[in-house]
């Protein structure tokens, strides 16, 4: 890794929507140098590189000696190939979710990072949502019991991610948050799905999770809904909590009062 007093040199692999977001983020950070962008679509890479004043890499090999870390924003099916390439060469990686499309792929990336003693991170950004962090503190501060959770993550049809189903695309965020809040993996999962024709990849999924603690969670994720919804509701022993991921605020409803926490 780079000396802490010097700029961290980072490249972005993948120049789609998420790659564009990562490049913009690095470009605006202090003590970070956006070394360049790579994509098999050179026109897409060139457009991003022009906007954020960095180099266009023409191969993965070109990147290795020029960076300390890499953001992998390529299609999900390429995450293992691209991630292993850099991890095995001692380069830390931030990989967009899903980390991989199979458990085997995830484990191979983790092993590669451990063997090279470098950092592997996955882009579960909702963990850092101020509302989620506030809710986590509230629930854990009093060792409260959680009875039920409802999560809705809805979007209109998008070509942002087309190689994985809506669970790996969207619901994965809420699965991560729910398990983090409850502190357990689910004991049972029952799910149903539908897809937008002519594809056979699930675009709407509803899942019911049960936990040994007695908590139940109902999660819905959609890529075929016309409006954008990002909400989480929690029924706990002290009240009912509404969380809005987009507005980054929470409302706590008790028997005779309401408390709002947010920007």
C-alpha positions in Angstrom: 0.0 0.0 0.0 1.0 3.6 -0.4 2.7 5.6 2.3 0.0 7.2 4.5 1.5 10.6 3.7 1.3 10.1 -0.1 -1.6 9.8 -2.4 -3.3 6.4 -2.7 -3.2 5.5 -6.4 -6.5 3.8 -7.4 -7.8 2.5 -10.7 -11.4 1.7 -11.7 -12.2 -1.4 -13.7 -15.5 -1.0 -15.5 -16.7 2.3 -16.9 -20.5 1.7 -16.6 -22.8 3.6 -14.2 -21.1 2.2 -11.0 -17.6 2.7 -12.5 -18.5 6.3 -13.2 -19.6 6.7 -9.6 -16.4 5.3 -8.2 -14.3 7.5 -10.5 -16.2 10.6 -9.4 -15.7 9.6 -5.8 -12.0 9.1 -6.1 -11.6 12.3 -8.1 -13.1 14.3 -5.3 -11.1 12.7 -2.4 -8.1 14.2 -0.8 -4.9 12.2 -0.8 -6.2 9.9 -3.6 -5.0 9.8 -7.1 -7.3 8.4 -9.7 -4.7 6.7 -11.8 -7.0 5.6 -14.6 -10.0 3.7 -15.9 -10.2 0.4 -17.7 -13.1 -1.1 -19.7 -13.3 -3.5 -22.7 -15.4 -0.7 -24.2 -12.7 1.8 -24.9 -15.1 4.6 -25.8 -16.8 4.3 -22.4 -13.5 4.3 -20.6 -12.3 7.3 -22.6 -15.5 9.3 -21.7 -15.0 8.7 -18.0 -11.2 9.3 -18.1 -11.8 12.6 -19.9 -14.3 13.8 -17.3 -12.1 12.9 -14.4 -8.7 13.8 -15.9 -7.1 10.4 -15.7 -5.5 7.8 -18.0 -7.3 5.1 -20.0 -5.8 1.7 -19.4 -5.9 -0.7 -22.3 -5.4 -3.9 -20.3 -5.4 -5.2 -16.7 -1.7 -5.8 -17.0 -1.1 -2.1 -17.5 -2.7 -1.3 -14.2 -0.7 -3.5 -11.9 2.4 -1.4 -11.5 0.5 1.9 -11.4 -1.8 1.5 -8.5 -2.1 0.6 -4.8 -5.8 -0.4 -5.0 -8.5 -1.1 -7.6 -12.3 -0.7 -7.7 -13.9 -3.6 -9.5 -17.1 -2.3 -11.2 -17.2 -4.7 -14.1 -20.2 -7.0 -14.7 -20.9 -9.3 -11.8 -19.9 -12.4 -13.7 -16.4 -11.0 -14.1 -15.8 -10.1 -10.5 -14.0 -13.3 -9.6 -11.7 -13.1 -12.6 -10.8 -9.5 -12.2 -10.7 -9.6 -8.4 -8.4 -12.6 -8.3 -6.1 -11.1 -10.9 -5.3 -8.1 -8.7 -5.5 -9.7 -5.3 -3.0 -12.4 -6.3 -0.7 -9.6 -7.3 -0.9 -7.9 -3.9 -3.3 -5.2 -4.8 -6.3 -4.4 -2.5 -9.7 -4.4 -4.1 -13.1 -2.8 -3.5 -15.5 -5.0 -5.4 -19.0 -3.8 -6.2 -21.8 -6.0 -4.9 -22.4 -8.8 -5.4 -18.9 -9.9 -4.5 -19.5 -12.9 -6.8 -22.5 -14.7 -8.2 -21.7 -18.0 -6.3 -20.5 -18.8 -2.8 -17.5 -20.6 -4.3 -16.5 -17.4 -6.1 -16.8 -15.4 -2.9 -14.7 -17.8 -1.0 -12.0 -17.9 -3.7 -11.7 -14.0 -3.5 -11.5 -14.1 0.3 -8.8 -16.8 0.1 -6.8 -14.8 -2.5 -6.9 -11.7 -0.3 -5.8 -13.7 2.8 -3.0 -15.3 0.9 -1.7 -12.0 -0.3 -2.4 -10.2 3.0 -4.3 -7.4 1.3 -7.6 -5.7 1.8 -10.8 -7.0 0.2 -14.0 -5.0 0.6 -17.4 -5.2 -1.0 -19.7 -2.2 -1.8 -22.4 -2.6 0.8 -22.8 1.2 1.1 -26.1 1.0 3.1 -24.0 0.0 6.1 -22.7 3.5 6.1 -26.1 5.2 5.7 -26.4 7.6 8.7 -30.0 6.4 9.3 -28.9 2.7 9.4 -26.0 3.5 11.7 -28.4 5.5 14.0 -30.9 2.6 14.1 -28.1 0.1 14.9 -27.0 2.2 17.8 -30.5 2.6 19.1 -31.3 -1.2 18.9 -28.0 -2.2 20.5 -27.8 0.4 23.2 -30.7 -1.1 25.1 -30.3 -4.7 24.0 -33.8 -4.4 22.5 -35.8 -7.3 21.1 -36.7 -7.1 17.4 -40.0 -8.8 16.5 -40.4 -8.1 12.8 -38.7 -6.3 9.9 -40.2 -5.2 6.6 -38.0 -4.0 3.8 -38.9 -2.6 0.4 -36.4 -1.8 -2.3 -38.2 -0.9 -5.5 -36.9 0.6 -8.8 -38.0 0.9 -12.4 -36.5 -1.3 -15.1 -32.9 -0.5 -15.5 -30.0 -1.8 -17.7 -27.5 -1.0 -14.9 -27.2 -4.7 -14.0 -28.6 -7.3 -16.3 -26.5 -10.4 -15.6 -27.9 -11.2 -12.1 -31.3 -11.4 -10.5 -32.9 -8.7 -8.4 -31.8 -10.4 -5.2 -28.1 -10.0 -6.0 -28.7 -6.6 -7.6 -30.9 -4.9 -4.9 -32.2 -7.2 -2.1 -28.7 -8.0 -1.2 -28.4 -4.7 0.6 -31.5 -5.4 2.8 -30.4 -9.0 3.5 -27.1 -7.6 4.8 -28.8 -4.9 7.0 -31.4 -7.3 8.4 -28.8 -9.9 9.4 -26.6 -7.2 10.9 -29.5 -5.8 13.0 -30.8 -9.2 14.1 -27.4 -10.6 14.7 -28.2 -14.0 13.2 -28.4 -15.8 9.9 -32.0 -16.8 9.0 -33.1 -20.3 10.0 -35.6 -20.5 7.1 -36.2 -18.6 3.9 -39.2 -18.9 1.6 -39.2 -16.8 -1.5 -41.2 -16.3 -4.7 -40.3 -14.4 -7.8 -41.5 -13.1 -11.2 -39.6 -11.8 -14.2 -40.2 -9.2 -16.9 -40.6 -10.9 -20.3 -38.7 -12.1 -22.3 -36.0 -12.5 -19.7 -36.0 -15.4 -17.3 -34.0 -13.6 -14.6 -36.0 -12.7 -11.6 -37.0 -9.0 -11.5 -39.4 -9.0 -8.5 -38.8 -11.2 -5.4 -40.6 -11.4 -2.1 -38.8 -13.3 0.6 -39.9 -14.3 4.2 -37.1 -15.0 6.6 -37.4 -16.5 10.1 -34.8 -16.4 12.8 -34.1 -18.6 15.9 -34.7 -15.5 18.1 -38.3 -15.4 16.9 -37.9 -12.4 14.6 -39.4 -12.6 11.1 -38.5 -10.4 8.2 -40.4 -9.8 5.0 -38.3 -8.4 2.1 -39.4 -7.2 -1.3 -37.2 -6.1 -4.2 -38.2 -5.0 -7.6 -36.7 -3.8 -10.9 -40.2 -3.4 -12.5 -41.7 -0.8 -10.2 -42.3 2.7 -11.6 -41.3 4.7 -8.5 -38.1 4.4 -6.4 -38.6 3.1 -2.9 -35.9 2.4 -0.3 -37.5 1.8 3.1 -37.1 -0.4 6.2 -39.6 -0.8 9.1 -38.8 -2.4 12.4 -41.2 -3.6 15.1 -39.3 -3.7 18.4 -40.1 -4.0 22.1 -39.9 -0.2 22.6 -41.8 1.0 19.4 -42.2 1.0 15.7 -39.3 2.4 13.6 -39.6 3.7 10.0 -36.3 4.2 8.1 -36.0 5.9 4.8 -32.7 5.1 3.1 -33.1 7.9 0.5 -33.9 10.7 3.0 -31.5 9.2 5.5 -33.9 9.6 8.4 -35.8 7.5 10.9 -39.1 8.0 12.8 -39.7 6.2 16.0 -43.3 5.7 17.1 -44.1 4.9 20.7 -47.5 4.4 22.3 -48.0 8.2 22.8 -45.2 9.9 20.9 -43.1 10.2 17.8 -39.4 10.9 17.5 -37.6 11.9 14.3 -33.9 11.4 13.8 -32.3 12.7 10.6 -30.6 15.5 8.7 
